[in-house]
Amino acid sequence: MGKHENYEVMTRDLILPILEENNVELYDIDFEKEGSDWYLRVYIDKEGGVDIDDCVNVSRAFNKILDEKDYIEEVYIFEVSSPGLGRQLKKDVHFEKSIGESVDLKTYKPIDKCKEFTGILKSFDANSITLSINDEDKVFIRKEVASVKLTLTLDI
């Protein structure tokens, strides 16, 4: 495991008690570089969704720990946010919670001349993701999938 993955693991271990105190759950943690800046992003969620107060409370409490532990070598920007309505599904727990939901799946290479698919998430395992598209099941090889996100729908 590289040091950046270690940052994510340490962040998870240190932030879980704060999340529990604030009645929110951890959705994901990313430590990534964008342009010349490093970002430590913690995504939180709860039944009914998180609000700005949830994010502020977690951010303030965890900033104290970040200052105290000082375990990240790089200069970085710390952010706490919701994973959003069109949240990306990365981990098995994300897929499990989204069975039966409409998702947008993108592949690295075209399949039948198409790289973008929308369907109902039927199942997944370590090697594949199955979507129901127009009442037909289509199986995608997981390592050939670039991203899977919940479909954004607008209720008007």
PyMOL CGO cylinders between C-alpha atoms (Angstrom):
from pymol import cmd
from pymol.cgo import CYLINDER

trace = [
    CYLINDER, 0.00, 0.00, 0.00, 1.38, 3.42, -0.98, 0.3, 1, 1, 1, 1, 1, 1,
    CYLINDER, 1.38, 3.42, -0.98, 1.53, 6.41, 1.30, 0.3, 1, 1, 1, 1, 1, 1,
    CYLINDER, 1.53, 6.41, 1.30, -1.52, 8.03, -0.30, 0.3, 1, 1, 1, 1, 1, 1,
    CYLINDER, -1.52, 8.03, -0.30, -3.60, 4.92, 0.37, 0.3, 1, 1, 1, 1, 1, 1,
    CYLINDER, -3.60, 4.92, 0.37, -2.24, 4.99, 3.92, 0.3, 1, 1, 1, 1, 1, 1,
    CYLINDER, -2.24, 4.99, 3.92, -3.52, 8.57, 4.25, 0.3, 1, 1, 1, 1, 1, 1,
    CYLINDER, -3.52, 8.57, 4.25, -6.99, 7.36, 3.28, 0.3, 1, 1, 1, 1, 1, 1,
    CYLINDER, -6.99, 7.36, 3.28, -6.84, 4.46, 5.76, 0.3, 1, 1, 1, 1, 1, 1,
    CYLINDER, -6.84, 4.46, 5.76, -5.59, 6.69, 8.58, 0.3, 1, 1, 1, 1, 1, 1,
    CYLINDER, -5.59, 6.69, 8.58, -8.25, 9.27, 7.77, 0.3, 1, 1, 1, 1, 1, 1,
    CYLINDER, -8.25, 9.27, 7.77, -10.95, 6.60, 7.88, 0.3, 1, 1, 1, 1, 1, 1,
    CYLINDER, -10.95, 6.60, 7.88, -9.75, 5.28, 11.23, 0.3, 1, 1, 1, 1, 1, 1,
    CYLINDER, -9.75, 5.28, 11.23, -9.54, 8.76, 12.77, 0.3, 1, 1, 1, 1, 1, 1,
    CYLINDER, -9.54, 8.76, 12.77, -12.78, 10.18, 11.38, 0.3, 1, 1, 1, 1, 1, 1,
    CYLINDER, -12.78, 10.18, 11.38, -15.16, 7.27, 12.10, 0.3, 1, 1, 1, 1, 1, 1,
    CYLINDER, -15.16, 7.27, 12.10, -15.78, 8.29, 15.75, 0.3, 1, 1, 1, 1, 1, 1,
    CYLINDER, -15.78, 8.29, 15.75, -16.57, 11.86, 14.63, 0.3, 1, 1, 1, 1, 1, 1,
    CYLINDER, -16.57, 11.86, 14.63, -19.01, 10.57, 12.01, 0.3, 1, 1, 1, 1, 1, 1,
    CYLINDER, -19.01, 10.57, 12.01, -20.72, 8.40, 14.61, 0.3, 1, 1, 1, 1, 1, 1,
    CYLINDER, -20.72, 8.40, 14.61, -21.06, 11.37, 16.98, 0.3, 1, 1, 1, 1, 1, 1,
    CYLINDER, -21.06, 11.37, 16.98, -22.67, 13.36, 14.16, 0.3, 1, 1, 1, 1, 1, 1,
    CYLINDER, -22.67, 13.36, 14.16, -25.02, 10.55, 13.07, 0.3, 1, 1, 1, 1, 1, 1,
    CYLINDER, -25.02, 10.55, 13.07, -23.60, 10.33, 9.57, 0.3, 1, 1, 1, 1, 1, 1,
    CYLINDER, -23.60, 10.33, 9.57, -21.83, 7.53, 7.74, 0.3, 1, 1, 1, 1, 1, 1,
    CYLINDER, -21.83, 7.53, 7.74, -18.69, 7.43, 5.65, 0.3, 1, 1, 1, 1, 1, 1,
    CYLINDER, -18.69, 7.43, 5.65, -19.36, 7.13, 1.93, 0.3, 1, 1, 1, 1, 1, 1,
    CYLINDER, -19.36, 7.13, 1.93, -15.81, 7.50, 0.61, 0.3, 1, 1, 1, 1, 1, 1,
    CYLINDER, -15.81, 7.50, 0.61, -12.40, 9.12, 1.11, 0.3, 1, 1, 1, 1, 1, 1,
    CYLINDER, -12.40, 9.12, 1.11, -10.15, 10.39, -1.67, 0.3, 1, 1, 1, 1, 1, 1,
    CYLINDER, -10.15, 10.39, -1.67, -6.66, 11.81, -1.50, 0.3, 1, 1, 1, 1, 1, 1,
    CYLINDER, -6.66, 11.81, -1.50, -5.92, 13.04, -5.00, 0.3, 1, 1, 1, 1, 1, 1,
    CYLINDER, -5.92, 13.04, -5.00, -4.06, 15.67, -6.95, 0.3, 1, 1, 1, 1, 1, 1,
    CYLINDER, -4.06, 15.67, -6.95, -5.93, 18.13, -9.14, 0.3, 1, 1, 1, 1, 1, 1,
    CYLINDER, -5.93, 18.13, -9.14, -3.65, 20.45, -11.05, 0.3, 1, 1, 1, 1, 1, 1,
    CYLINDER, -3.65, 20.45, -11.05, -0.96, 21.52, -8.61, 0.3, 1, 1, 1, 1, 1, 1,
    CYLINDER, -0.96, 21.52, -8.61, -3.14, 21.00, -5.49, 0.3, 1, 1, 1, 1, 1, 1,
    CYLINDER, -3.14, 21.00, -5.49, -3.69, 17.93, -3.32, 0.3, 1, 1, 1, 1, 1, 1,
    CYLINDER, -3.69, 17.93, -3.32, -7.16, 17.34, -1.89, 0.3, 1, 1, 1, 1, 1, 1,
    CYLINDER, -7.16, 17.34, -1.89, -8.26, 15.19, 1.03, 0.3, 1, 1, 1, 1, 1, 1,
    CYLINDER, -8.26, 15.19, 1.03, -11.98, 14.69, 0.46, 0.3, 1, 1, 1, 1, 1, 1,
    CYLINDER, -11.98, 14.69, 0.46, -14.31, 12.94, 2.87, 0.3, 1, 1, 1, 1, 1, 1,
    CYLINDER, -14.31, 12.94, 2.87, -17.76, 12.13, 1.54, 0.3, 1, 1, 1, 1, 1, 1,
    CYLINDER, -17.76, 12.13, 1.54, -20.47, 11.60, 4.15, 0.3, 1, 1, 1, 1, 1, 1,
    CYLINDER, -20.47, 11.60, 4.15, -24.05, 10.43, 3.89, 0.3, 1, 1, 1, 1, 1, 1,
    CYLINDER, -24.05, 10.43, 3.89, -27.11, 9.58, 5.98, 0.3, 1, 1, 1, 1, 1, 1,
    CYLINDER, -27.11, 9.58, 5.98, -30.69, 8.52, 5.43, 0.3, 1, 1, 1, 1, 1, 1,
    CYLINDER, -30.69, 8.52, 5.43, -32.42, 11.47, 3.77, 0.3, 1, 1, 1, 1, 1, 1,
    CYLINDER, -32.42, 11.47, 3.77, -29.09, 13.05, 2.80, 0.3, 1, 1, 1, 1, 1, 1,
    CYLINDER, -29.09, 13.05, 2.80, -26.62, 15.30, 4.56, 0.3, 1, 1, 1, 1, 1, 1,
    CYLINDER, -26.62, 15.30, 4.56, -26.88, 19.08, 4.79, 0.3, 1, 1, 1, 1, 1, 1,
    CYLINDER, -26.88, 19.08, 4.79, -24.33, 21.85, 5.12, 0.3, 1, 1, 1, 1, 1, 1,
    CYLINDER, -24.33, 21.85, 5.12, -24.44, 21.69, 8.93, 0.3, 1, 1, 1, 1, 1, 1,
    CYLINDER, -24.44, 21.69, 8.93, -23.45, 18.02, 8.85, 0.3, 1, 1, 1, 1, 1, 1,
    CYLINDER, -23.45, 18.02, 8.85, -20.47, 18.84, 6.64, 0.3, 1, 1, 1, 1, 1, 1,
    CYLINDER, -20.47, 18.84, 6.64, -19.41, 21.84, 8.74, 0.3, 1, 1, 1, 1, 1, 1,
    CYLINDER, -19.41, 21.84, 8.74, -19.65, 19.92, 12.02, 0.3, 1, 1, 1, 1, 1, 1,
    CYLINDER, -19.65, 19.92, 12.02, -17.56, 17.02, 10.72, 0.3, 1, 1, 1, 1, 1, 1,
    CYLINDER, -17.56, 17.02, 10.72, -15.05, 19.35, 9.08, 0.3, 1, 1, 1, 1, 1, 1,
    CYLINDER, -15.05, 19.35, 9.08, -14.49, 21.44, 12.20, 0.3, 1, 1, 1, 1, 1, 1,
    CYLINDER, -14.49, 21.44, 12.20, -14.11, 18.41, 14.47, 0.3, 1, 1, 1, 1, 1, 1,
    CYLINDER, -14.11, 18.41, 14.47, -11.75, 16.60, 12.09, 0.3, 1, 1, 1, 1, 1, 1,
    CYLINDER, -11.75, 16.60, 12.09, -9.64, 19.69, 11.35, 0.3, 1, 1, 1, 1, 1, 1,
    CYLINDER, -9.64, 19.69, 11.35, -8.55, 19.59, 15.00, 0.3, 1, 1, 1, 1, 1, 1,
    CYLINDER, -8.55, 19.59, 15.00, -7.40, 15.99, 14.59, 0.3, 1, 1, 1, 1, 1, 1,
    CYLINDER, -7.40, 15.99, 14.59, -5.62, 16.76, 11.31, 0.3, 1, 1, 1, 1, 1, 1,
    CYLINDER, -5.62, 16.76, 11.31, -3.71, 19.57, 13.05, 0.3, 1, 1, 1, 1, 1, 1,
    CYLINDER, -3.71, 19.57, 13.05, -2.89, 17.37, 16.03, 0.3, 1, 1, 1, 1, 1, 1,
    CYLINDER, -2.89, 17.37, 16.03, -1.84, 14.19, 14.15, 0.3, 1, 1, 1, 1, 1, 1,
    CYLINDER, -1.84, 14.19, 14.15, -0.25, 15.94, 11.14, 0.3, 1, 1, 1, 1, 1, 1,
    CYLINDER, -0.25, 15.94, 11.14, 0.15, 12.62, 9.28, 0.3, 1, 1, 1, 1, 1, 1,
    CYLINDER, 0.15, 12.62, 9.28, -0.02, 13.97, 5.70, 0.3, 1, 1, 1, 1, 1, 1,
    CYLINDER, -0.02, 13.97, 5.70, 3.29, 15.15, 4.25, 0.3, 1, 1, 1, 1, 1, 1,
    CYLINDER, 3.29, 15.15, 4.25, 1.90, 17.09, 1.29, 0.3, 1, 1, 1, 1, 1, 1,
    CYLINDER, 1.90, 17.09, 1.29, 0.23, 20.47, 1.53, 0.3, 1, 1, 1, 1, 1, 1,
    CYLINDER, 0.23, 20.47, 1.53, -3.45, 19.76, 0.87, 0.3, 1, 1, 1, 1, 1, 1,
    CYLINDER, -3.45, 19.76, 0.87, -6.96, 21.15, 0.96, 0.3, 1, 1, 1, 1, 1, 1,
    CYLINDER, -6.96, 21.15, 0.96, -9.44, 19.33, 3.22, 0.3, 1, 1, 1, 1, 1, 1,
    CYLINDER, -9.44, 19.33, 3.22, -13.08, 19.08, 2.18, 0.3, 1, 1, 1, 1, 1, 1,
    CYLINDER, -13.08, 19.08, 2.18, -16.15, 17.33, 3.61, 0.3, 1, 1, 1, 1, 1, 1,
    CYLINDER, -16.15, 17.33, 3.61, -19.16, 16.94, 1.35, 0.3, 1, 1, 1, 1, 1, 1,
    CYLINDER, -19.16, 16.94, 1.35, -22.08, 14.81, 0.27, 0.3, 1, 1, 1, 1, 1, 1,
    CYLINDER, -22.08, 14.81, 0.27, -21.40, 12.29, -2.48, 0.3, 1, 1, 1, 1, 1, 1,
    CYLINDER, -21.40, 12.29, -2.48, -24.18, 14.07, -4.39, 0.3, 1, 1, 1, 1, 1, 1,
    CYLINDER, -24.18, 14.07, -4.39, -27.25, 12.86, -6.22, 0.3, 1, 1, 1, 1, 1, 1,
    CYLINDER, -27.25, 12.86, -6.22, -25.26, 11.51, -9.16, 0.3, 1, 1, 1, 1, 1, 1,
    CYLINDER, -25.26, 11.51, -9.16, -22.81, 9.78, -6.85, 0.3, 1, 1, 1, 1, 1, 1,
    CYLINDER, -22.81, 9.78, -6.85, -20.16, 7.54, -8.26, 0.3, 1, 1, 1, 1, 1, 1,
    CYLINDER, -20.16, 7.54, -8.26, -20.32, 3.89, -7.28, 0.3, 1, 1, 1, 1, 1, 1,
    CYLINDER, -20.32, 3.89, -7.28, -16.80, 2.69, -6.49, 0.3, 1, 1, 1, 1, 1, 1,
    CYLINDER, -16.80, 2.69, -6.49, -16.97, 0.17, -3.69, 0.3, 1, 1, 1, 1, 1, 1,
    CYLINDER, -16.97, 0.17, -3.69, -19.07, -2.96, -3.27, 0.3, 1, 1, 1, 1, 1, 1,
    CYLINDER, -19.07, -2.96, -3.27, -21.04, -1.29, -0.48, 0.3, 1, 1, 1, 1, 1, 1,
    CYLINDER, -21.04, -1.29, -0.48, -22.00, 1.49, -2.93, 0.3, 1, 1, 1, 1, 1, 1,
    CYLINDER, -22.00, 1.49, -2.93, -23.19, -1.08, -5.47, 0.3, 1, 1, 1, 1, 1, 1,
    CYLINDER, -23.19, -1.08, -5.47, -25.08, -3.07, -2.82, 0.3, 1, 1, 1, 1, 1, 1,
    CYLINDER, -25.08, -3.07, -2.82, -27.03, 0.02, -1.70, 0.3, 1, 1, 1, 1, 1, 1,
    CYLINDER, -27.03, 0.02, -1.70, -27.85, 0.86, -5.32, 0.3, 1, 1, 1, 1, 1, 1,
    CYLINDER, -27.85, 0.86, -5.32, -29.31, -2.45, -6.53, 0.3, 1, 1, 1, 1, 1, 1,
    CYLINDER, -29.31, -2.45, -6.53, -32.56, -1.63, -8.34, 0.3, 1, 1, 1, 1, 1, 1,
    CYLINDER, -32.56, -1.63, -8.34, -31.50, 1.97, -9.04, 0.3, 1, 1, 1, 1, 1, 1,
    CYLINDER, -31.50, 1.97, -9.04, -30.93, 3.51, -12.46, 0.3, 1, 1, 1, 1, 1, 1,
    CYLINDER, -30.93, 3.51, -12.46, -27.22, 3.99, -13.21, 0.3, 1, 1, 1, 1, 1, 1,
    CYLINDER, -27.22, 3.99, -13.21, -25.07, 5.45, -15.96, 0.3, 1, 1, 1, 1, 1, 1,
    CYLINDER, -25.07, 5.45, -15.96, -22.16, 3.18, -16.85, 0.3, 1, 1, 1, 1, 1, 1,
    CYLINDER, -22.16, 3.18, -16.85, -19.20, 4.20, -19.02, 0.3, 1, 1, 1, 1, 1, 1,
    CYLINDER, -19.20, 4.20, -19.02, -16.71, 1.79, -20.54, 0.3, 1, 1, 1, 1, 1, 1,
    CYLINDER, -16.71, 1.79, -20.54, -13.11, 2.43, -21.54, 0.3, 1, 1, 1, 1, 1, 1,
    CYLINDER, -13.11, 2.43, -21.54, -13.64, 0.97, -25.01, 0.3, 1, 1, 1, 1, 1, 1,
    CYLINDER, -13.64, 0.97, -25.01, -16.78, 0.88, -27.15, 0.3, 1, 1, 1, 1, 1, 1,
    CYLINDER, -16.78, 0.88, -27.15, -19.09, -2.12, -26.86, 0.3, 1, 1, 1, 1, 1, 1,
    CYLINDER, -19.09, -2.12, -26.86, -21.31, -2.41, -29.93, 0.3, 1, 1, 1, 1, 1, 1,
    CYLINDER, -21.31, -2.41, -29.93, -20.08, 1.08, -30.91, 0.3, 1, 1, 1, 1, 1, 1,
    CYLINDER, -20.08, 1.08, -30.91, -21.20, 2.57, -27.60, 0.3, 1, 1, 1, 1, 1, 1,
    CYLINDER, -21.20, 2.57, -27.60, -19.29, 3.61, -24.45, 0.3, 1, 1, 1, 1, 1, 1,
    CYLINDER, -19.29, 3.61, -24.45, -22.21, 4.91, -22.36, 0.3, 1, 1, 1, 1, 1, 1,
    CYLINDER, -22.21, 4.91, -22.36, -25.08, 2.81, -21.04, 0.3, 1, 1, 1, 1, 1, 1,
    CYLINDER, -25.08, 2.81, -21.04, -28.03, 3.55, -18.75, 0.3, 1, 1, 1, 1, 1, 1,
    CYLINDER, -28.03, 3.55, -18.75, -29.95, 0.82, -17.03, 0.3, 1, 1, 1, 1, 1, 1,
    CYLINDER, -29.95, 0.82, -17.03, -31.15, -0.64, -13.75, 0.3, 1, 1, 1, 1, 1, 1,
    CYLINDER, -31.15, -0.64, -13.75, -28.38, -2.12, -11.61, 0.3, 1, 1, 1, 1, 1, 1,
    CYLINDER, -28.38, -2.12, -11.61, -29.37, -5.77, -11.26, 0.3, 1, 1, 1, 1, 1, 1,
    CYLINDER, -29.37, -5.77, -11.26, -26.28, -7.35, -9.72, 0.3, 1, 1, 1, 1, 1, 1,
    CYLINDER, -26.28, -7.35, -9.72, -22.52, -7.21, -9.39, 0.3, 1, 1, 1, 1, 1, 1,
    CYLINDER, -22.52, -7.21, -9.39, -19.61, -9.32, -8.23, 0.3, 1, 1, 1, 1, 1, 1,
    CYLINDER, -19.61, -9.32, -8.23, -15.84, -8.99, -8.20, 0.3, 1, 1, 1, 1, 1, 1,
    CYLINDER, -15.84, -8.99, -8.20, -15.65, -9.43, -11.98, 0.3, 1, 1, 1, 1, 1, 1,
    CYLINDER, -15.65, -9.43, -11.98, -18.87, -8.10, -13.47, 0.3, 1, 1, 1, 1, 1, 1,
    CYLINDER, -18.87, -8.10, -13.47, -21.73, -5.61, -13.30, 0.3, 1, 1, 1, 1, 1, 1,
    CYLINDER, -21.73, -5.61, -13.30, -25.16, -6.51, -14.69, 0.3, 1, 1, 1, 1, 1, 1,
    CYLINDER, -25.16, -6.51, -14.69, -27.61, -3.87, -15.88, 0.3, 1, 1, 1, 1, 1, 1,
    CYLINDER, -27.61, -3.87, -15.88, -31.14, -4.33, -17.13, 0.3, 1, 1, 1, 1, 1, 1,
    CYLINDER, -31.14, -4.33, -17.13, -31.36, -2.23, -20.29, 0.3, 1, 1, 1, 1, 1, 1,
    CYLINDER, -31.36, -2.23, -20.29, -34.73, -2.21, -22.08, 0.3, 1, 1, 1, 1, 1, 1,
    CYLINDER, -34.73, -2.21, -22.08, -35.73, -5.37, -20.18, 0.3, 1, 1, 1, 1, 1, 1,
    CYLINDER, -35.73, -5.37, -20.18, -32.59, -7.24, -21.27, 0.3, 1, 1, 1, 1, 1, 1,
    CYLINDER, -32.59, -7.24, -21.27, -29.70, -8.06, -18.94, 0.3, 1, 1, 1, 1, 1, 1,
    CYLINDER, -29.70, -8.06, -18.94, -26.32, -6.85, -20.14, 0.3, 1, 1, 1, 1, 1, 1,
    CYLINDER, -26.32, -6.85, -20.14, -23.19, -7.99, -18.32, 0.3, 1, 1, 1, 1, 1, 1,
    CYLINDER, -23.19, -7.99, -18.32, -20.12, -5.74, -18.22, 0.3, 1, 1, 1, 1, 1, 1,
    CYLINDER, -20.12, -5.74, -18.22, -16.64, -6.89, -17.26, 0.3, 1, 1, 1, 1, 1, 1,
    CYLINDER, -16.64, -6.89, -17.26, -15.74, -4.76, -14.23, 0.3, 1, 1, 1, 1, 1, 1,
    CYLINDER, -15.74, -4.76, -14.23, -12.15, -4.01, -15.29, 0.3, 1, 1, 1, 1, 1, 1,
    CYLINDER, -12.15, -4.01, -15.29, -13.50, -2.65, -18.61, 0.3, 1, 1, 1, 1, 1, 1,
    CYLINDER, -13.50, -2.65, -18.61, -15.82, -0.19, -16.82, 0.3, 1, 1, 1, 1, 1, 1,
    CYLINDER, -15.82, -0.19, -16.82, -14.50, 3.35, -16.45, 0.3, 1, 1, 1, 1, 1, 1,
    CYLINDER, -14.50, 3.35, -16.45, -17.25, 4.61, -14.11, 0.3, 1, 1, 1, 1, 1, 1,
    CYLINDER, -17.25, 4.61, -14.11, -20.71, 3.93, -12.73, 0.3, 1, 1, 1, 1, 1, 1,
    CYLINDER, -20.71, 3.93, -12.73, -22.87, 6.73, -11.32, 0.3, 1, 1, 1, 1, 1, 1,
    CYLINDER, -22.87, 6.73, -11.32, -26.44, 6.99, -10.17, 0.3, 1, 1, 1, 1, 1, 1,
    CYLINDER, -26.44, 6.99, -10.17, -28.57, 8.46, -12.94, 0.3, 1, 1, 1, 1, 1, 1,
    CYLINDER, -28.57, 8.46, -12.94, -29.60, 12.03, -12.28, 0.3, 1, 1, 1, 1, 1, 1,
    CYLINDER, -29.60, 12.03, -12.28, -33.32, 12.44, -12.76, 0.3, 1, 1, 1, 1, 1, 1,
    CYLINDER, -33.32, 12.44, -12.76, -35.17, 15.71, -12.62, 0.3, 1, 1, 1, 1, 1, 1,
    CYLINDER, -35.17, 15.71, -12.62, -38.65, 15.65, -11.17, 0.3, 1, 1, 1, 1, 1, 1,
    CYLINDER, -38.65, 15.65, -11.17, -40.52, 18.52, -12.76, 0.3, 1, 1, 1, 1, 1, 1,
]
cmd.load_cgo(trace, "trace")
